[in-house]
Amino acid sequence: MGDKHISSQFDNELNSISAKVMEMGGLVESQLRNAIYALNEFSVEAADQVVERERAVNALEVEIDHDVSSTIGRRQPTARDLRMLLAMSKITANLERAGDEVARIARMVKLIIDSGAGRSLPCSELRVASELASALLRRSLDAFARLDTDVARAIIKADDDIDREYDGFLRKLITYIMEDPRAISPSLNLLFLAKAIERVGDHAKNIAESTIYVAEGADVRHGADKPAGAVAQ
């Protein structure tokens, strides 16, 4: 009876941590949508809201890290439960970094607006990449919630689409700068913004990799696909 009670408590703790991870993911998703809106509409107000709410994302990271460490120390979980806790810790770190990139997008939007060159810059060229990044982040969190490895693997492949969009945008921006050297400074802000969007996609990919790690015990980072803890021959 005692073991069953302890097991129930442990399940409750896992569910509580998982709920906080999803809450954090939802917050980063919302922030990203607001940052994209700020870019598309040149809205200083929307950009300011994104920057101001960054603290909430950071606070959740600290809270989740504490819960994970505490649970591992008290429960000494094994096998899949331990993989789940480690994965949630990694996902939390990726969400925090994605949140940093989203805040960077908002700050770059403000700088572009302040420069007065916003309407003349090729900002609309980033629409596809930003929508892809937003969709990948949403799908990666959904895949983790359902431990859907098929979707997780599709996300890993789809990250290449964002990389191609970024490379294409970079070429167009270089051409734009060559045609109007006066736009170098605001164009650099737009370049940093584009890189931040690309990095959000990378973090979504990392979350997908963590999902596969939990469900299958396989480490698929850097193109690998082997059981967790396996030693390369």
C-alpha positions in Angstrom: 0.0 0.0 0.0 2.9 2.3 0.9 4.6 1.7 -2.4 1.4 2.4 -4.3 1.0 5.7 -2.4 4.6 6.7 -3.2 4.1 5.8 -6.8 0.9 7.9 -6.9 2.7 10.9 -5.4 5.5 10.5 -7.9 3.0 10.5 -10.8 1.4 13.6 -9.4 4.8 15.3 -9.3 5.6 14.3 -12.9 2.2 15.6 -14.1 2.7 18.9 -12.2 6.1 19.5 -13.8 4.8 18.5 -17.2 1.9 21.0 -16.8 4.4 23.8 -16.0 6.5 22.9 -19.0 3.4 23.1 -21.2 2.5 26.4 -19.5 5.9 27.8 -20.3 5.7 26.5 -23.9 2.3 28.2 -24.3 3.8 31.5 -23.0 6.7 31.4 -25.4 4.3 30.6 -28.3 2.2 33.6 -27.3 5.2 35.8 -27.1 6.4 34.6 -30.6 3.0 35.4 -32.1 3.1 38.9 -30.5 6.6 39.5 -31.8 5.6 38.4 -35.3 2.6 40.8 -35.1 5.0 43.6 -34.0 7.2 42.9 -37.0 4.3 42.7 -39.5 2.5 45.8 -38.1 5.5 47.8 -36.9 3.9 47.9 -33.5 6.0 49.3 -30.7 3.3 48.5 -28.2 3.3 44.8 -29.1 7.1 44.7 -29.0 7.2 46.3 -25.6 4.7 43.7 -24.3 7.0 40.9 -25.5 10.0 42.3 -23.7 8.1 43.0 -20.5 6.8 39.4 -20.3 10.2 37.8 -20.8 10.6 37.7 -17.0 7.6 35.4 -16.7 9.3 32.8 -19.0 12.5 33.1 -16.9 10.6 32.6 -13.7 9.0 29.4 -14.9 12.4 28.0 -16.0 13.7 28.5 -12.4 10.6 26.9 -10.9 10.7 23.9 -13.2 14.4 23.4 -12.7 13.9 23.4 -8.9 11.0 20.9 -9.2 13.0 18.5 -11.5 16.1 18.6 -9.2 14.0 18.0 -6.1 12.1 15.1 -7.6 15.2 13.4 -8.9 16.8 13.8 -5.4 13.9 12.5 -3.4 12.4 9.8 -5.7 15.5 8.5 -7.4 13.6 7.5 -10.6 14.8 4.9 -13.0 14.6 4.2 -16.7 11.8 6.0 -18.5 10.8 8.3 -15.6 14.3 9.5 -15.3 14.4 10.1 -19.1 11.2 12.1 -18.8 12.6 14.3 -16.0 15.9 14.9 -17.9 13.9 15.6 -21.1 11.7 18.1 -19.3 14.8 19.9 -18.0 16.2 20.1 -21.6 12.9 21.3 -23.0 12.7 23.9 -20.4 16.2 25.2 -21.3 15.2 25.3 -24.9 12.0 27.1 -24.2 14.0 29.7 -22.2 16.4 30.2 -25.0 13.6 30.4 -27.5 12.1 33.1 -25.2 15.3 35.0 -25.3 15.3 34.9 -29.2 11.7 36.1 -29.2 12.6 39.0 -26.9 15.5 39.7 -29.3 13.0 39.8 -32.2 11.0 42.4 -30.3 14.0 44.5 -29.5 15.1 44.5 -33.1 11.6 45.4 -34.3 11.8 48.5 -32.0 15.2 49.5 -33.3 14.0 49.1 -36.9 10.9 51.3 -36.1 13.1 53.9 -34.4 15.4 54.0 -37.4 12.4 55.2 -39.6 13.4 52.7 -42.3 11.0 50.0 -41.4 8.5 50.4 -44.3 11.4 50.4 -46.9 13.0 47.2 -45.6 12.1 43.8 -47.0 10.5 42.7 -43.7 7.6 40.9 -45.5 10.2 38.4 -46.8 10.4 37.0 -43.3 6.8 36.1 -43.1 7.2 32.5 -44.3 10.1 31.8 -42.0 8.3 33.3 -38.9 5.2 31.3 -39.6 7.2 28.2 -40.0 9.0 28.8 -36.7 5.8 29.4 -34.9 4.2 26.3 -36.3 7.2 24.1 -35.5 7.3 25.3 -31.9 3.6 24.6 -31.5 3.9 21.2 -33.1 7.0 20.3 -31.0 5.1 20.9 -27.8 2.1 19.0 -29.0 4.4 16.1 -30.0 6.0 16.1 -26.5 2.6 16.2 -24.8 1.5 13.1 -26.7 5.0 11.5 -27.1 4.4 11.3 -30.8 7.7 10.3 -32.3 6.4 10.4 -35.9 5.5 14.1 -35.6 8.8 14.7 -33.7 10.8 13.2 -36.6 8.8 15.3 -39.1 9.7 18.4 -37.1 13.4 17.6 -37.2 13.2 17.4 -41.0 11.0 20.5 -41.3 13.6 22.6 -39.5 15.6 22.5 -42.8 12.8 24.6 -44.4 13.5 27.4 -42.0 17.2 27.2 -42.7 16.5 27.5 -46.4 14.2 30.5 -45.9 16.9 32.1 -43.8 19.6 31.5 -46.5 17.3 32.9 -49.2 16.5 36.0 -47.1 20.1 36.6 -46.4 20.8 36.7 -50.2 18.0 39.1 -50.8 19.1 41.4 -47.9 22.6 41.5 -49.3 21.2 42.6 -52.6 19.0 45.2 -50.9 22.0 46.7 -49.1 24.1 46.8 -52.3 21.3 48.8 -53.9 21.0 51.2 -51.0 24.1 51.4 -48.7 22.3 53.9 -46.5 20.2 51.1 -45.2 23.1 49.1 -43.8 22.4 49.8 -40.1 18.6 49.0 -40.1 19.3 46.0 -42.4 21.7 44.6 -39.9 19.0 44.8 -37.2 16.7 42.9 -39.6 19.5 40.3 -40.2 19.8 39.7 -36.4 16.0 39.4 -36.3 16.0 36.8 -39.0 18.7 34.8 -37.3 16.6 34.9 -34.1 13.6 33.4 -36.0 15.9 30.7 -37.4 17.1 29.9 -33.9 13.5 29.5 -32.6 13.2 26.7 -35.2 16.4 25.1 -33.9 14.9 25.0 -30.4 11.7 23.5 -31.7 13.9 20.8 -33.3 15.7 20.2 -30.0 12.3 19.7 -28.2 11.4 17.2 -30.8 14.6 15.3 -30.2 13.9 15.2 -26.5 10.5 13.7 -27.3 12.1 10.8 -29.1 14.6 10.4 -26.3 11.7 9.9 -23.8 9.6 7.7 -25.9 12.3 5.5 -27.4 15.4 6.0 -25.4 17.1 7.0 -28.6 19.6 10.0 -28.9 18.9 11.5 -32.4 20.9 14.7 -31.9 23.4 15.5 -34.7 21.9 12.9 -37.0 22.5 10.0 -34.5 19.9 7.4 -33.8 21.0 5.1 -31.1 19.8 4.1 -27.6 20.5 6.6 -24.8 23.8 5.8 -23.1 25.1 3.8 -26.0 28.8 4.2 -26.7 29.9 4.8 -30.3 32.0 2.0 -31.7 
